[in-house]
Amino acid sequence: MILLNPKRRAPRYRDERSDALVQKTIDFFEQKGKARLRKDDIDRVWYADFLDFQKREKLFATFLTPAALGSGRTRWDTWRNCELNEVLGFYGLPYWYTWQVSILGLGPIWMSGNEALKRRTAQLLDGGGIFGFGLSEKEHGADIYSTDMELVPARGGGYLARGDKYYIGNGNEAALLSVFGKIAGSGEYAFFAVDPRRPAYQLVKNVVASQSYVSEFVLRDYPVGEEDVLLRGQAAWDAALNTVNVGKYNLGWASIGIATHALYEAMRHAASRRLYGMAVTDFPHVRRMLTDAYARLVAMKLFALRASDYFRSASREDRRYLLFNPTVKMKVTTEGEKVIDLLWDVIAAKGFEKDTYFEMATRDIRALPKLEGTVHVNIALIVKFMKNYFFAPGTFPDVPRRDDPADDAFLWDQGPASGLSRIRFQDPAPVFAAWDQPNVAVFREQLAIFKDMLARATPTEEQAKDVDFLLAVGELFTLVVYAQLVLEGARLQPGDADGDCVDQIFDVLVRDFSRHALDLHEKPASTPAQMAYALKMIRKPASGLARYERVWRNVLALRDAYEMSP
Ligand SMILES: Cc1cc2nc3c(=O)[nH]c(=O)nc-3n(C[C@H](O)[C@H](O)[C@H](O)COP(=O)(O)OP(=O)(O)OC[C@H]3O[C@@H](n4cnc5c(N)ncnc54)[C@H](O)[C@@H]3O)c2cc1C
């Protein structure tokens, strides 16, 4: 089955240790049990038990140390990290968050040329350390150009760091924090390592009410030697963006894990609850909502898995991941919200109960679209690729399923973060043409009209500066990219991503396309010609009762598939 079922997990890796570590992580949470998981969440208990477990098992050390810096048993393997991301999200966002911000904190270190600090970091990881990424500041949000953190040259050499950072995960217990700032005087960007145990590091508070510690901290003339500097100038700027390229990919997996656990709980409840002498799952509208939730979730996973193939195969010449990763971040995470909304409308009051996983999911699923650049920031990024995607395709060798145990060294050598509008993509037409499912055909028609609109009623320069208008176009473009990789992923996914499932997914995507087309039509800035195209894009999905019934049977079977240990 494509969805994670921790109680029926099949081995996935060629080395036993990787499977054993994922299984031990699952066992840790199942032994902890749902009651304790919820109590710790409600009481906002710092997850020291999980951190002890990961330290004992060298979990983060094994998964997050590049092979070149490890003891021979470590590698950075995105395929493997996908599953750990998913498992941690499945049991609770705080557990995922401490792993995620460790990844972000390690990014500038693994990208740095400071070999001594890299070796020290590998030792700290091996000893069970966690890490953090000090980019955000209270006053500046997404505007990282305006960072106020300063490195002031000190008399005897080195620098004194002055400034504060806000929203920085693990700021209470990190072994090291990678902090972003500017060199006073020159304004040159820099990344430097901060040890929170030193006296000039002042932890102010946890800014959120959560098990996670999302810190505000101040550096008060914190001494930074040359040996603490990770990167300077353009390399530091590129490292900030390239680290987020890695981190934003993980956000989608947290959403997938959360939505999967919520789906199991919701199915069990709805199928066993009887109203008016019948099961809640006998209502036709409930079936429709649950089938949509399932189709959306399978699509999220197909897309994220396929994006991993491109990420792992990337090079300085093939940078297609720079479109696919923000799509994971922006689209997969917002799809996660839709899944929870659909399920919540079905289980209603149950979703408020304090002993359910679901109650946490309703809160936590909202975080992922907002972290590491909002949805808007990511759509604004994605539209930069639209022209080349549709009108200037390149030629690339096929990217296979990348489930091999490689060490993804390219992630630390991504190169300049600029030049996005020069990136080429393969022609998506053959991917869409290879499926004869009726709803893929309807989607193809919508896509053709959209492309025609871009060619013949091309957004003007003025419209391109209007972010409100741009976002509407961006949603349609993102949907096309999403659909492409869902189809590619389905070809590579044996089992339940079959023709029926794909057709059901495209039933949803056709409706989404129509909705976004209507949105474009209604934008104040759209021209009469664009409005006419937008109306032509609105289509009804192809009905297919037999297919729908077959998919529904698979969805209903999830009622007994998984329940967390009490
Ligand atoms: C729980 C939590 C944990 C976090 N952990 C970390 C961490 O460990 N390290 C870290 O460095 N940061 C962290 N952050 C910060 C997070 O990455 C920022 O919140 C995020 O980047 C957005 O900034 P903001 O929320 O201040 O929004 P703002 O930047 O204030 O944005 C306001 C509005 O403007 C829009 N906007 C801004 N810029 C653009 C643009 N270019 N194009 C279109 N629209 C735009 C936004 O979409 C939004 O609607 C964390 C935040 C939270 C809530």
The ligand as an SDF file (V2000), in Angstrom:
LIG
                    3D

 53 58  0  0  0  0  0  0  0  0999 V2000
    6.6960   27.6510   14.5200 C   0  0  0  0  0  0  0  0  0  0  0  0
    7.7130   28.3950   13.7100 C   0  0  0  0  0  0  0  0  0  0  0  0
    8.9970   27.9250   13.6150 C   0  0  0  0  0  0  0  0  0  0  0  0
    9.9680   28.6080   12.8810 C   0  0  0  0  0  0  0  0  0  0  0  0
   11.2570   28.1490   12.8630 N   0  0  0  0  0  0  0  0  0  0  0  0
   12.2270   28.8970   12.2790 C   0  0  0  0  0  0  0  0  0  0  0  0
   13.6070   28.5350   12.4200 C   0  0  0  0  0  0  0  0  0  0  0  0
   13.9620   27.5360   13.0620 O   0  0  0  0  0  0  0  0  0  0  0  0
   14.5510   29.3410   11.8400 N   0  0  0  0  0  0  0  0  0  0  0  0
   14.2010   30.4560   11.1390 C   0  0  0  0  0  0  0  0  0  0  0  0
   15.1010   31.1360   10.6310 O   0  0  0  0  0  0  0  0  0  0  0  0
   12.8950   30.8240   10.9820 N   0  0  0  0  0  0  0  0  0  0  0  0
   11.9040   30.0910   11.5460 C   0  0  0  0  0  0  0  0  0  0  0  0
   10.5890   30.4810   11.4420 N   0  0  0  0  0  0  0  0  0  0  0  0
   10.2380   31.6920   10.6780 C   0  0  0  0  0  0  0  0  0  0  0  0
    9.4700   31.4040    9.3870 C   0  0  0  0  0  0  0  0  0  0  0  0
   10.3150   30.8580    8.4320 O   0  0  0  0  0  0  0  0  0  0  0  0
    8.8120   32.7200    8.9510 C   0  0  0  0  0  0  0  0  0  0  0  0
    7.6810   32.8320    9.7800 O   0  0  0  0  0  0  0  0  0  0  0  0
    8.3950   32.7140    7.5130 C   0  0  0  0  0  0  0  0  0  0  0  0
    9.5300   32.7680    6.7000 O   0  0  0  0  0  0  0  0  0  0  0  0
    7.4770   33.8740    7.1370 C   0  0  0  0  0  0  0  0  0  0  0  0
    7.7990   35.0560    7.7740 O   0  0  0  0  0  0  0  0  0  0  0  0
    6.6450   35.8250    8.5720 P   0  0  0  0  0  0  0  0  0  0  0  0
    5.7680   34.8060    9.1920 O   0  0  0  0  0  0  0  0  0  0  0  0
    7.2650   36.8070    9.4650 O   0  0  0  0  0  0  0  0  0  0  0  0
    5.7880   36.5380    7.4170 O   0  0  0  0  0  0  0  0  0  0  0  0
    6.0820   37.9750    6.7590 P   0  0  0  0  0  0  0  0  0  0  0  0
    7.4230   37.9460    6.1180 O   0  0  0  0  0  0  0  0  0  0  0  0
    5.8160   39.0620    7.7460 O   0  0  0  0  0  0  0  0  0  0  0  0
    5.0050   38.0270    5.6050 O   0  0  0  0  0  0  0  0  0  0  0  0
    3.7830   38.8010    5.6760 C   0  0  0  0  0  0  0  0  0  0  0  0
    2.9670   38.5870    4.4020 C   0  0  0  0  0  0  0  0  0  0  0  0
    3.6800   39.0880    3.2760 O   0  0  0  0  0  0  0  0  0  0  0  0
    3.7690   38.0960    2.2660 C   0  0  0  0  0  0  0  0  0  0  0  0
    5.0650   38.1870    1.5640 N   0  0  0  0  0  0  0  0  0  0  0  0
    6.2790   38.4620    2.1320 C   0  0  0  0  0  0  0  0  0  0  0  0
    7.2360   38.4570    1.1720 N   0  0  0  0  0  0  0  0  0  0  0  0
    6.6360   38.1730   -0.0090 C   0  0  0  0  0  0  0  0  0  0  0  0
    7.0960   38.0220   -1.3600 C   0  0  0  0  0  0  0  0  0  0  0  0
    8.3950   38.1610   -1.6860 N   0  0  0  0  0  0  0  0  0  0  0  0
    6.1810   37.7180   -2.3160 N   0  0  0  0  0  0  0  0  0  0  0  0
    4.8750   37.5570   -1.9980 C   0  0  0  0  0  0  0  0  0  0  0  0
    4.3760   37.6910   -0.7400 N   0  0  0  0  0  0  0  0  0  0  0  0
    5.2390   38.0070    0.2380 C   0  0  0  0  0  0  0  0  0  0  0  0
    3.6590   36.7880    3.0350 C   0  0  0  0  0  0  0  0  0  0  0  0
    3.1520   35.7420    2.2270 O   0  0  0  0  0  0  0  0  0  0  0  0
    2.6740   37.1120    4.1480 C   0  0  0  0  0  0  0  0  0  0  0  0
    1.3570   36.9650    3.7000 O   0  0  0  0  0  0  0  0  0  0  0  0
    9.6100   29.7970   12.1810 C   0  0  0  0  0  0  0  0  0  0  0  0
    8.2950   30.2700   12.2630 C   0  0  0  0  0  0  0  0  0  0  0  0
    7.3670   29.6040   13.0330 C   0  0  0  0  0  0  0  0  0  0  0  0
    5.9780   30.1590   13.1310 C   0  0  0  0  0  0  0  0  0  0  0  0
  1  2  1  0
  2  3  1  0
  2 52  2  0
  3  4  2  0
  4  5  1  0
  4 50  1  0
  5  6  2  0
  6  7  1  0
  6 13  1  0
  7  8  2  0
  7  9  1  0
  9 10  1  0
 10 11  2  0
 10 12  1  0
 12 13  2  0
 13 14  1  0
 14 15  1  0
 14 50  1  0
 15 16  1  0
 16 17  1  0
 16 18  1  0
 18 19  1  0
 18 20  1  0
 20 21  1  0
 20 22  1  0
 22 23  1  0
 23 24  1  0
 24 25  2  0
 24 26  1  0
 24 27  1  0
 27 28  1  0
 28 29  2  0
 28 30  1  0
 28 31  1  0
 31 32  1  0
 32 33  1  0
 33 34  1  0
 33 48  1  0
 34 35  1  0
 35 36  1  0
 35 46  1  0
 36 37  1  0
 36 45  1  0
 37 38  2  0
 38 39  1  0
 39 40  1  0
 39 45  2  0
 40 41  1  0
 40 42  2  0
 42 43  1  0
 43 44  2  0
 44 45  1  0
 46 47  1  0
 46 48  1  0
 48 49  1  0
 50 51  2  0
 51 52  1  0
 52 53  1  0
M  END
$$$$
